Amino acid sequence: MGKRTGVKKQRPSPAHVPLVVNSLEVGAAYGCLTLRSAGYDPASRPQCLAIPHETLPGVFDNLTQALAHAEEDYWNELRRARAATKDDPDPEAVPRSMERVLKRQGWQGVLNHAGPLPTDSPTLLLLTHAGHVALYATPPLCRAALFAVYDPLQLLRQLPAIQRAAAGAREQHQRLPAAPVWQRLQWALDYLEGSAWDLGGYVPPTRGQAVRSMDEQWTSFLARAPYLLPEDRKQASRQGAAGGGRAQGGGQRPTAGA
């Protein structure tokens, strides 16, 4: 799922292993929603992305669907990571295990499966695979093609901050002098790259705190109806009408909690 525009298209060039995101900073600059994403290597620089507020309604629609779809597989992936690290007291053991697994996934194939991408306009694409949400973007939304993989629960926790930043970007744009979108994106990226990478003294939770939080999320997940992709909903509706019963569709829920 994602928003693609343009006429002239080609298959994406071979991509590197995507960034598996550990830290995410959300903000607004020059009428754009801004994201800085960093992996697990403390020496690496965060990857910067700016999205003009005019395109955000469609982005939020796609993000909501992507999060719900990814979570259907997320818990089985998490269960396997926790089982593989059950004797490791390091609170980073589970996310590190998940990072290794995610980097072995065939993300280039997932990107190829999304179809031809435009060459004469920017791409902002959301993908779901292996219980996670991947974001693929091209300039001028970023300096170079960005391919990053996010934990869906991390994005769910950040969603209120993302929505506040989007509202701030809209208000900024109303106060700014008129400027073309490409110029605002350039200014926003310049601002991000010139700003210190500081998450405000964030202290990660202990493993016990993380486990309790995950258990709460798992309980909330089980209380919801299984998510169906829009095309699956249409098929399920047709099957239900034909058979006179309630169509389930969408596969089975994970068999065990995290």
N, C-alpha and C positions, 0 to 999 in steps of 0.2 A: 504494500500500500504506500502511496506517496504521490506527490504532485510533480508532474513532468510537463514541460512545455517545449515547443519548438517543432520544426518540421524535419530538418536535416538530422539524421540519426545514424549512430553506429554502435557497435558493441563496445562496452567499456574496456580499456586497456587492462592488462593484468595488474591486479592490486596487490599491495603488500598485505601481510597479516594485519588485520585492523587493530587499532588501539582498544584494549580492554580497560574501560574506565573505572578508576577507583575514586577519584575526587571530581566534583562538579561544582563550578561557580556560576551563578546566574545573575544577570544584571540587565541594564538598559543603557544605551548610548546613542545619541543622534537619531532618535526615532527608530531604533532597532533593538530587538531582543538579542542579548549577547550571552553566549555560553563559552566557558573555558573548561576543557576536559583534560584530566591528567591520568596517567596509568599508575602502576605500582612502583615504577622506578623513581625514587625521589630526585634523581638528577635530571630527569627529562623535563622539558618545557611543556606547559599546557598547550593544547591545540585550541585555536580560537575560531569561533563561528559567530556571524552576525546575520540576523534575519529581519528584513524590513517589516514593520508592524502591519503593513497592508496585506501581507500574505499569511499572517498568523491565524486567522479563523480556519482556513483549510488545514494548516499544519496541526492545530489543536484537534480537529476532527480525526485526522489520521493518527495522531499520537494516542488518543483515547482508545481507538480500535486496536492499535499495535500493543498497547499495554495489556488490554484484556486478553488478546490472543496469545501473547507471549506467556502470560501467567498460567495458561492451561498446561504448558510443558515445564514451566520453571521449577515446580516443586519436586518433580522426579529428578531433574538435574541437580537440585540442591541436596536431595536425599542421598544421591550417589556421592557427592562431594563430602558430605558429612560422614558417611560411612567410611570413605577412604582416609579420613583424618581423625577418626574417633579417639585415637590414642595420643594425639598431638595437642598439648595445652596452649599452643600459640593461638591467640585470637584471630590472627591473620591466616591461619591454616586453611580454613574453608574457602575464603575468597581467592587465595593463591592457587588452591587446587582447581577451583572453577576457572581461574584465568588460564591455567595450562590446558584445560579441556577446551575452552573456547578458542584458543589460538590454533588448536588442531582441527577445528571445524572447517568445512569447505566454503568459506565466505565468498570467495570469488565466484564459485558456482551459484551461490544464492543471489549474488548481484547480477550475474549473467541471466539468471532465470527471470529477473524483473523485467527483462526486455531491453531493446535498444534505448540508449540514452541520448539526449540532444547534444549537439556540438556547438550550437550557436546561441545557447541560453543557459543560465545556471540550473543545476539540478539539486533538488532537496528531496531525498528519498528515505522513507522509513521501511525497514524490513524486520521480519520476525523469524528467528531460527534458534533452535536449541534453548528455548525458553528465555530468550533475551531479545532486546530491541537494538537493531543496528541503524545508524544514521550515516548516509552517504551524501556528501555535499561537494560542490565544485565552485571555483571562483566565479564571481567576486564575493560570494558569501564567506569565503575563506581564502587564505593565500594560495594554498595548493589543495588538491583533492583530499577530503577528510573522510575517513572511514572509521567509525568508532562504535563500540558495542557497550550497551548499558544494561545494568541489572534493572529489571522492570520495577522492583520494589524501591530501588533508589530513586527512580524517576517519579514513582507515585508519592514518595515522601517529599520530593522537591516540587511537585506539581503546584501547590499553592504559591510557592515563591516564583515559579515560572509565570503563573497567571498574573501575579502582582507586577512582575517586571514587564510583562506584555502591556499591561495597562499604563505603566510608566512610560514605555516607549511611545505609545499612542499620544499621551499628553505632551511628551517632548516634541513630537513632530508638529503638534498644533502650535507650539511656541517658536519653533525654529524658522529662520528665513527659508524660503523655497530653495530646494536643492534637488538635483536628480538623485534617484535611488542609488546609482553606482557611487556617487560622491559620498553619500551618507554611509554606505557600507565601508568605503575606504577610510573615512574618519573614525568609524566605530572600531575597525580592526587596528588602526593606528593607536587608538586609545587603549585597547586591550593589551596590545603588545608593549605599550609604554607603562603599564600598571604593574605594580608588584604582585606576585602570586602569593596571596595571603588569605587563608581560609578562616581568619579570625580566631585563632587559638583553638580550633576544633580538636576535641579529644575523642578518639574512637572508643566505642563501647568495649567492655570486657566481653569475653566469650559468653559468659553466663547471661549478660544483658542482651547480647545479640541473639542468643538462643530463645530467650523469653519473647523478644520482639518478633522473631520469626514465627514462634508458636501462635502469637496473637494474629499475625497476618494469615497464617495457615487456617485458623479457625474462621476468620472473615472470608477467606476464599471459598471454604466449603459451604458457607451459608449462601453463596450466590449461585444462580443457575449457570450451567456451562455456557461459555461464550461461543457463538457461532459466527464465522465470517459472513458478510452480507450475502455472498453467493450460496453459502450453505444454508442460510436462513430461508432463501427463496426455495431451494430444493426441499428443505424440511417442510415448508408450508405446503408445497405441492403434494408431497407424500402424505402429509396429515389429512389434507382435504380429500385425497383419493381413497385413503384407507379408513377414514372415519375415526382415527385415533390420534394420540398425541405423538408427534414425531420428535425424537431426541436428537439424533445427528451429532456431528462434531467430535465423535470418538469418546473414549472413556476418560474420566477424571483420574489423576494420579492415585496410585493404590495405597500410598502411605504418606504420612506427614513428614515435614522436614526434620 
